[in-house]
């Protein structure tokens, strides 16, 4: 008998004789610490039960560490509980060689505990019962979802801001037109979506024309203002030199002529009224050329706008023709259906008429047969050769 006693030198439990803890796995999620203490107290006094729970939800994770007051109780628990089924789940019970429960920091203040609970549950009280736990979990999930939505919205705004930063109005309209082109390439659009996209495209094209016209007018005004600016510093220097030479003509005529020659050689242009007249005519030519270019550009823009309007009208006409064609097809289908119904009714009437004719013919034949029978019976009664009954 001594050879079979657990805890002796011949038993494998000998290696765990100094550990009072056992590991219990496969625990039903409906059990709590009190239930485990009740079950495992059959083989000794339980001094500690550490059921592992999820830090966020507080629900059981399905395993625990149980400590007995006597290490011999661990041997009995491992031998008798390992492999049994409890609430539909098979328990796995084994020794634990080195296990030490993490004790809560004794120096941790109540404020720190409240802060940790607030981080997990959103308030400073840890849930105690199942109803409070479920409501706390739902509330936390709701808050997390709202926070994710807010972060996603902010991220989307920042991305849009980075993409549109430094973007002009024309570039923004062109980007929206590119989106319309991408939508047109889809094949699973309904008629309403196609119509809405077409209207949106027409509106954006009008905006693009308007902004382009504004930019061109601003560019023309800038070029006109540049052309009307006063002469450059070279002309001013030439005029001042000419004035100086005229004032000193009586004293030194040869010097003034030499200065005029030097100025002419440097500038490569003539001075005096002739040079001013030439500069005025050149300026007028420039203004005329710029005005002509602006007029041509405006004419091209008008032609381009007219072409776009014609193209949009053509596309609308095509859509209208397609819708009319679809309506005509539907009307043709309805006519075919009505024709089939009429043919079916006509066939039914013909079959009923034939049936009535056959019934009338059968009744006529039956009447003729009845007449023949009655005639033959009356002829036999009037036959003189037929013997009569004598009374």
GIHU-V48814 format. One record per residue. N is the residue number from 0. SS is DSSP state (a for helix, b for strand, c for the rest). NEAR is the number of other ideal C-beta (glycine too) atoms within 12 Angstrom. Layout:
n ss near
N SS NEAR
N SS NEAR
This chain:
n ss near
0 c 5
1 a 10
2 a 9
3 a 10
4 c 16
5 c 26
6 c 24
7 c 16
8 c 13
9 c 12
10 c 21
11 a 16
12 a 28
13 a 19
14 a 18
15 a 27
16 c 20
17 c 15
18 c 27
19 c 30
20 b 33
21 b 41
22 b 31
23 b 42
24 b 26
25 c 26
26 c 38
27 c 24
28 c 24
29 c 16
30 c 29
31 c 23
32 a 22
33 a 14
34 a 23
35 a 35
36 a 24
37 a 15
38 a 27
39 a 40
40 a 21
41 a 17
42 a 25
43 c 25
44 c 21
45 b 31
46 b 21
47 b 24
48 b 30
49 b 28
50 b 30
51 b 24
52 b 23
53 c 15
54 c 14
55 c 20
56 c 20
57 c 26
58 c 22
59 b 29
60 b 22
61 b 25
62 b 27
63 b 38
64 b 34
65 b 44
66 b 30
67 b 31
68 c 18
69 c 18
70 a 29
71 a 25
72 a 31
73 a 42
74 a 32
75 a 26
76 a 38
77 a 35
78 a 24
79 a 20
80 a 32
81 c 24
82 c 16
83 c 22
84 b 14
85 b 26
86 c 18
87 c 13
88 b 20
89 b 18
90 c 31
91 b 22
92 b 33
93 b 29
94 b 35
95 c 30
96 c 18
97 c 14
98 c 22
99 c 14
100 c 19
101 c 9
102 c 10
103 c 11
104 c 10
105 c 8
106 c 9
107 c 14
108 c 12
109 a 11
110 a 11
111 a 16
112 a 20
113 a 17
114 a 15
115 a 20
116 a 24
117 a 17
118 a 16
119 a 27
120 a 29
121 c 23
122 c 19
123 c 17
124 c 17
125 c 22
126 c 26
127 c 14
128 c 13
129 a 17
130 a 11
131 a 17
132 a 25
133 a 16
134 a 18
135 a 28
136 a 23
137 a 18
138 a 19
139 a 25
140 a 18
141 a 15
142 a 18
143 a 17
144 a 14
145 a 15
146 a 15
147 a 14
148 a 14
149 a 14
150 a 14
151 a 14
152 a 14
153 a 14
154 a 14
155 a 14
156 a 14
157 a 14
158 a 13
159 a 15
160 a 13
161 a 12
162 a 14
163 a 16
164 c 12
165 c 9
166 c 16
167 c 16
168 a 18
169 a 21
170 a 19
171 a 21
172 a 25
173 a 20
174 a 20
175 a 24
176 a 26
177 a 17
178 a 18
179 a 27
180 a 16
181 a 14
182 a 21
183 a 19
184 c 13
185 c 14
186 c 9
187 c 8
188 c 17
189 c 12
190 a 13
191 a 10
192 a 17
193 a 25
194 a 19
195 a 17
196 a 27
197 a 26
198 a 19
199 a 22
200 a 29
201 a 24
202 a 19
203 a 28
204 a 27
205 a 20
206 a 21
207 a 30
208 a 26
209 a 19
210 a 22
211 a 28
212 a 23
213 a 18
214 a 20
215 a 26
216 a 18
217 a 15
218 a 19
219 a 25
220 a 17
221 a 16
222 a 21
223 a 21
224 a 14
225 a 15
226 a 22
227 c 16
228 c 13
229 c 13
230 c 20
231 c 14
232 a 11
233 a 19
234 a 25
235 a 16
236 a 20
237 a 30
238 a 26
239 a 17
240 a 27
241 a 28
242 a 19
243 a 20
244 a 28
245 a 20
246 a 16
247 c 19
248 c 17
249 c 11
250 c 12
251 c 15
252 a 15
253 a 14
254 a 18
255 a 23
256 a 17
257 a 16
258 a 27
259 a 28
260 a 17
261 a 18
262 a 29
263 a 22
264 a 14
265 a 15
266 a 24
267 c 11
268 c 22
269 c 20
270 c 34
271 c 21
272 a 12
273 a 13
274 a 24
275 a 19
276 a 14
277 a 18
278 a 25
279 a 17
280 a 14
281 a 18
282 a 23
283 a 16
284 a 15
285 a 20
286 a 22
287 a 16
288 a 17
289 a 24
290 a 19
291 a 15
292 a 20
293 a 25
294 a 16
295 a 16
296 a 22
297 a 20
298 a 15
299 a 17
300 a 25
301 a 18
302 a 14
303 a 20
304 a 21
305 a 15
306 a 16
307 a 23
308 a 18
309 a 14
310 a 18
311 a 23
312 a 16
313 a 14
314 a 23
315 a 20
316 a 14
317 a 16
318 a 21
319 a 16
320 a 14
321 a 17
322 a 17
323 a 14
324 a 14
325 a 15
326 a 14
327 a 14
328 a 14
329 a 14
330 a 14
331 a 14
332 a 14
333 a 14
334 a 14
335 a 14
336 a 14
337 a 14
338 a 14
339 a 14
340 a 14
341 a 14
342 a 14
343 a 14
344 a 14
345 a 14
346 a 14
347 a 14
348 a 14
349 a 14
350 a 14
351 a 14
352 a 14
353 a 14
354 a 14
355 a 14
356 a 14
357 a 14
358 a 14
359 a 14
360 a 14
361 a 14
362 a 14
363 a 14
364 a 14
365 a 14
366 a 14
367 a 14
368 a 14
369 a 14
370 a 14
371 a 14
372 a 14
373 a 14
374 a 14
375 a 14
376 a 13
377 a 12
378 a 14
379 a 15
380 a 12
381 c 12
382 c 12
383 c 9
384 c 8
385 c 10
386 c 8
387 c 11
388 c 5
389 c 4
390 c 3
